[in-house]
């Protein structure tokens, strides 16, 4: 969890007790920012290579996740799910559409379609492993707001305790995938961004797949 990485840094730096910190994800543009509801007014002179702290009057501290920490978390999370990543290229299961879950099923199928294209272009293998090994930190500033919305939706789900994801978070991820398809995709803008977008799509597909399976709904690979 990204929030646990942030909490570890803060606990080591300020001896904050985790139980005394309330944390939630803020929707800042093109950044991952957590707000800690705690009284700590001496953060202006604090420096750390992984996070940026800003005091919010006298009741909270905003913590922006640095690029290096964010990319480290992204790579670790992506690599951790590869072994559990079911094939996205073919399926022998008929595509049974459930009206209640259709937006999530559709978003899952669109992720699979993008991943098949990326596999054909040899950006990833059939197992989802990246073939090129780019410096993702250098690519991060070029992501557009819709890429960031997809990343934030993934962070929100990963920050959940356990493996029970709320429909609200899953629906948010599903909508982020649809916005990604409509306004971003993998063919527009900088083509060098394909590897980092591949990671986002693999993680999005993983969480959608997991939720659908837990809901006893078929995750279609194409529609």
PEZIBEL-V885416 format. One record per pair of residues at least 4 apart in sequence whose C-alpha atoms are under 8 Angstrom apart, sorted by sequence separation. I is the first residue (numbers start at 0). GAP is how many residues later the second one is. If there is no record, write none. Layout:
[[I:GAP] [I:GAP]]
This chain:
[[0:4] [1:4] [2:4] [3:4] [4:4] [5:4] [6:4] [7:4] [8:4] [9:4] [10:4] [11:4] [15:4] [16:4] [27:4] [41:4] [46:4] [47:4] [55:4] [64:4] [65:4] [66:4] [67:4] [68:4] [69:4] [70:4] [71:4] [72:4] [73:4] [74:4] [75:4] [76:4] [77:4] [80:4] [86:4] [96:4] [97:4] [100:4] [101:4] [102:4] [103:4] [104:4] [105:4] [106:4] [107:4] [108:4] [109:4] [110:4] [111:4] [112:4] [113:4] [114:4] [115:4] [116:4] [117:4] [118:4] [123:4] [124:4] [134:4] [135:4] [136:4] [138:4] [142:4] [143:4] [144:4] [145:4] [146:4] [147:4] [148:4] [149:4] [150:4] [151:4] [152:4] [153:4] [154:4] [155:4] [159:4] [164:4] [165:4] [166:4] [167:4] [168:4] [169:4] [170:4] [171:4] [172:4] [173:4] [174:4] [175:4] [176:4] [177:4] [178:4] [179:4] [180:4] [183:4] [186:4] [192:4] [193:4] [194:4] [195:4] [196:4] [197:4] [198:4] [199:4] [200:4] [201:4] [202:4] [203:4] [204:4] [205:4] [206:4] [207:4] [208:4] [209:4] [210:4] [211:4] [212:4] [9:5] [10:5] [15:5] [26:5] [27:5] [46:5] [54:5] [55:5] [64:5] [96:5] [117:5] [118:5] [123:5] [124:5] [142:5] [159:5] [164:5] [178:5] [179:5] [185:5] [211:5] [212:5] [9:6] [10:6] [25:6] [26:6] [46:6] [54:6] [55:6] [117:6] [118:6] [123:6] [124:6] [211:6] [212:6] [10:7] [24:7] [25:7] [45:7] [53:7] [54:7] [118:7] [122:7] [123:7] [185:7] [211:7] [24:8] [25:8] [52:8] [53:8] [96:8] [122:8] [123:8] [156:8] [185:8] [24:9] [25:9] [43:9] [52:9] [53:9] [114:9] [118:9] [121:9] [122:9] [23:10] [24:10] [42:10] [43:10] [52:10] [208:10] [6:11] [22:11] [23:11] [42:11] [43:11] [51:11] [52:11] [185:11] [207:11] [22:12] [23:12] [42:12] [50:12] [51:12] [156:12] [21:13] [22:13] [41:13] [50:13] [51:13] [114:13] [155:13] [156:13] [21:14] [22:14] [40:14] [50:14] [51:14] [20:15] [21:15] [39:15] [49:15] [50:15] [20:16] [21:16] [40:16] [49:16] [152:16] [20:17] [40:17] [48:17] [49:17] [19:18] [39:18] [49:18] [50:18] [38:19] [39:19] [49:19] [152:19] [153:19] [38:20] [39:20] [152:20] [37:21] [38:21] [39:21] [36:22] [37:22] [38:22] [36:23] [37:23] [88:23] [149:23] [152:23] [35:24] [36:24] [87:24] [34:25] [35:25] [34:26] [35:26] [149:26] [34:27] [35:27] [87:27] [88:27] [148:27] [149:27] [176:27] [33:28] [34:28] [87:28] [32:29] [33:29] [32:30] [33:30] [145:30] [149:30] [2:31] [32:31] [172:31] [31:32] [32:32] [30:33] [31:33] [145:33] [146:33] [30:34] [145:34] [173:34] [172:35] [88:37] [145:37] [146:37] [169:37] [87:38] [145:38] [169:38] [86:39] [86:40] [143:40] [85:41] [169:41] [84:42] [84:43] [5:45] [81:45] [81:46] [153:46] [164:46] [81:47] [141:48] [150:49] [153:49] [142:50] [146:50] [149:50] [153:50] [156:50] [141:51] [138:53] [138:54] [149:54] [138:57] [5:59] [135:60] [133:61] [131:63] [70:65] [129:65] [70:66] [103:66] [107:66] [110:66] [103:67] [106:67] [1:68] [106:68] [67:69] [66:70] [103:70] [106:70] [1:71] [102:71] [106:71] [109:71] [122:71] [123:71] [0:72] [113:72] [122:72] [66:73] [123:74] [127:74] [122:75] [117:76] [117:80] [114:83] [114:86] [113:87] [114:87] [110:90] [110:91] [110:93] [111:93] [110:94] [107:96] [107:97] [107:100] [106:101] [107:101] [104:103] [103:104] [104:107] [103:108] [112:108] [111:109] [112:109] [108:110] [111:110] [100:111] [107:111] [108:111] [109:111] [107:112] [108:112] [109:112] [104:113] [107:113] [108:113] [29:114] [104:114] [105:114] [108:114] [29:115] [104:115] [28:116] [100:116] [30:117] [105:117] [29:118] [28:119] [97:119] [31:120] [77:121] [84:121] [96:121] [80:122] [95:122] [94:123] [77:124] [94:124] [95:124] [77:125] [80:125] [94:125] [94:127] [94:128] [90:129] [90:130] [24:131] [89:131] [88:132] [87:133] [1:153] [0:154] [1:156] [2:156] [0:157] [1:157] [0:158]]
